[in-house]
Amino acid sequence: MRLWTLHPRYLDPRGLVALWREALLARAVIRGETKGYRHHPQLIRFQSLATPRYAINSYLAAIHAESRARGYSFDSSKVGPSRLRVRILATEGQLMHEWAHLLGKLRDRNPACHARWKSLKRPEAHPVFTIVSGAVESWERRQ
């Protein structure tokens, strides 16, 4: 599961569809509707909030907005209620770690998308995240 800190605009079609599916799975975990993935490190940011359900719905809403901007037909009924001002802190180190990770994926599976984004030095974060100074998050699995 990868719940990107990056704005969904940077994902190729395959990545955006995968993010949608993984965020829906994350919502099911947060709602207690599944037994798997309950302790997945990517969920810590959401589960630690006072309103994790609203937070994951806000996360999904931004993915849905990106899908609509691309002309996709993701099911809006799956987004659920969200609060506009849900903000989650994420570190600059995490954002840049994910950026390098995504560029590597794009280089291999979508060279055109990689070419479009490779010269960008500082990507924008997903709208629910506020970027603060800091290293890669402790929950991140590094290879």
GUVEX-87403 format. One record per atom (N, C-alpha, C): z, y, x. Coordinates in pm, whole numbers, plus 32768, in hexadecimal, padded with zeros to 4 digits. Example, Ala and Ser with C-alpha at 12.3 -4.5 7.8 and 13.67 -1.06 7.14 Angstrom:
2
830C7DC78527830C7E3E84CE830C7EB6852882C47F1F850582CA7F96855783138003850A
This chain:
143
80007F8B80558000800080008000807B805A7FA880DA803A7FA3815880827F9F81C8801A800A82148012800F82897FBC8001830280187F86832E80277F638393808B7FAD841780757FD9845280E1800D84DA80E27F97853C80DF7F26850E810E7EAB855E81117E76857C80857E3285EA80797DEF860A7FFA7D85859F7FDE7D7885747F627D16850B7F437C8485337F5B7C6885B37F6D7BDD85DE7F847BA285A080037BF7857B80627BC7854680E17BA084B280DB7BC6846F80707BAB83E080657B1A83C6803C7AE2835E80727A5D833280477A6E82EE7FBF7A0082CD7F7B7A0C828F7EF67A6582127EF57A5481BD7F577AA681447F5E7B3A81677F6D7B5781C87FC07BE181F27FD87C2082327F5D7BD382817F137C0982C27E9C7C29825A7E307BD181FB7E1D7BEA81917DBA7C6581407DE47C7081207E637CE580D57E947D6581257E7F7D6181A77E9A7DD781FA7E877E0181FC7DF47DA282087D9A7DBF82077D0B7E0781857CE57DD081167D117E0B80947CF07E9680857D2E7EA680B07DAA7F2780A27DEC7F9081007DB07F6781777D867FC581D27D457FEF819C7CBC7F92815B7C767FB7811B7BF7801A80A97C0E8005805E7C7980647FF47C9D80EB80327CC080EB809E7D0B816880E17D2F81B1810F7CB2816881437C5181A7816D7BD481E680F77B8C81A280867B8B81D9800D7B4C825A7FE47B93825D7FEE7C1682D77FCC7C618347802C7C3C832B80AC7C3B838F81127C1A83C480FF7B8C837080D47B32839980BB7AA783E380357A9683E67FE67AFF84277F647AF783D47EFC7AAE83517F0D7AAE82F77EB37A6582BE7E427ABC82E67E3D7B3882B57DD47B9183247DAB7BF1831D7D317C1F83837D017C7D835A7D177D0E82D97D227D2782A97D367DAE82AF7DC77DD982A97DDE7E59829F7E637E9783167EBE7E7E83847E8A7E4883F57EE07E2584317F287E9D84237EEE7F13845E7F2A7F8B83F57F597FEE837E7F737FBB83117F9E801383318029804C8323803C80CF834880BB810D82FB813480D68282812180A7823581918072827681CC7FF482CD817F7FB2830B81AD7F36838A81FF7F4C83BF81FD7FC4843D82407FE0843882D37FB683CA83157FD383BE83A57FB383CC83BF7F1E839E83647ECC83A483757E3C842B83467E05845882D37E3384D582997E00855082ED7E228549833E7E8985BC838F7EB185CA840E7E5E856B842B7E09856F84A57DB885C084917D3885ED85007CFF863684FA7C8185DC84CB7C0E855B84E97C1784FC84C47BAE8484847B7BEA849784007C1A842883BA7C5B83B283A07BFE83CB838C7B7E835B83737B20830283ED7B11834084627B0582F084DC7AFC82A484F47B7F82E384D37BEE82A384E97C70822884917C80823384107C5D81BE83B87C6D815383DE7C098179840D7B938115843B7B3280CD84B87B65811685117BA780D785877BE28078855F7C5280A084FB7C9E804C84C77D097FCA848E7CCD7FD984407C637F6484077C1E7F0B84747BE37F4784DC7BAD7EFA85487B6D7E9A85897BD17EC7859C7C4C7E6F85D97CB27DFE857B7CD97E1A84FA7CDC7DB084987CF97D4B84997C877D7E849E7C0D7D2584A27B987CCE85207B9C7D0A85917BBF7CBD860E7BC87C4D86027C2E7C6985C57CA07C0185B17D067B9485547CD27BBC84ED7C897B5884907C537AFB84D77BF17B33852E7B9F7AE0857A7B3F7A8285D97B877AB386187BF27A6086747C4079E8862A7C7C79F685A97C95798A85587CCC793585177C607959852A7BE2790D84EE7B75793484607B5479A684327B8679D683AC7B687A1B83AD7ADF7A3583377AAB7A74832F7A267AF782DF7A2C7B5383097A827BD782CA7A847C1B82E779FE7C67828979CD7CA7829279497D1C82F3794C7D0D8367790D7D7583CD790D7DF283A178C27DE6834078687E5C8313781E7EBF82CA78797E9482A678F07EEC8261794E7F4082C079A27F28834279977F7083A279EA800083B279BB801983C5793D80A183D7790B80D28465791C8146848378E1817B850C78E781A685307975818B85AC799981B385DB7A1E81E4866A7A148231868E7A74825F87197A7E820C875C7AE981DF87D27ACC818688167B2881C588377BAE8246884A7BB3828888797C2C82CD880C7C7C82A587907C6E82DF87277CC182AE873F7D50830B874C7DAC82E987617E38833786FD7E8D82F186BE7EE7832C865C7F418315868E7FCF837E868B801F837086B580AA832F864680FC82D2866B81508290860E81AC827F865782318282860C829B827B864B831F81EC865F835081DE86C283A5815E86DC83E7813286618436819286218478817285A984C5813A853A846D8170852A83F5813E84C5839880B184E7836A809C8565834880188591831C7FB0857683877FCE859884037F6D8587846F7F5C84F384957FC584A684897FBB841584A17F5983D8843B7F6A83FD83BE7F1283CA83567E8383FC83687E74847783977DEE84AD83AE7DA4845A84167DE7843B84837DAA83E884EC7D8A835C84B57DE4832684667DD082A284297D5682A483CD7D4E830B83787CDC8314831C7C59832783667C57837D83CA7BDB839284167BAA830F84567C0682BD84847BE0823B84BB7BA281E184517BDD81E083DB7BA68191836C7B1A81C383467B0D8249833B7A8C828283137A218269837D7A46827083FB79E58256846779A781CB845679FB816A842F79CD80E18422798380C4839F79B280FB8331797980D282B07921813B826B792881B9829578D78221825578B7828F82BB785582758313783482D6837C78108361834777D2836B82D477AE83EE829E782B843E827A788A83FE823E7908843F821B79558464829A7953840B82FC79948427837C795784A383BC78D384AB83BC788E851D83F878B485A083B178C78597832F78EB860F82E179748645830879D285ED83277A5D8617833B7A8E861483CB7A4685D684267A7D85BE84AD7AA2863C84FB7A6386AD84E07A828726852B7AF5877784ED7B25874D84797B95879284397C15877884897C5687E284B37CCC87D485087D4E87C084BA7D5A880484497DD487F783F97DAF87E383677DBA876883387D99874B82AD7E028782824D7DDA879281D37E3387BD81697E80874481337EF9875C81077F4B86F180CF7F2D86DE803A7F4D866980087F49864E7F787FA086B87F357F7A86E97EC07FC487587E80805987417E66808A86C77E60811A86B57E48816C86C67EC7812B86CC7F3A817586D37FB7817B87617FEF81EF87828022820487FC806F821987CF80FF81C68800815881CB87D581E3823088298231828887E1827882ED881F82CC82DE87E9835A831A882D83B7831588028442835B877B844F8327872884A8836886A884C18307863F84F2833F85D0851F82F38560855682C4850484E58283849A850C8258843484AD82D683FF846782CB83E783E6833E83B983978372833383CC83F3831E83C3843182A483F68405822783A983DB8237832D83B181C582DC8321819882FC82D981EA8344824B81CA83618242815183BB81ED80F5839681D3807F83E9816A80A48450818D809884CD812F80BB853880FC803B8579807F804285A680447FCE85E7803E7FE1867B
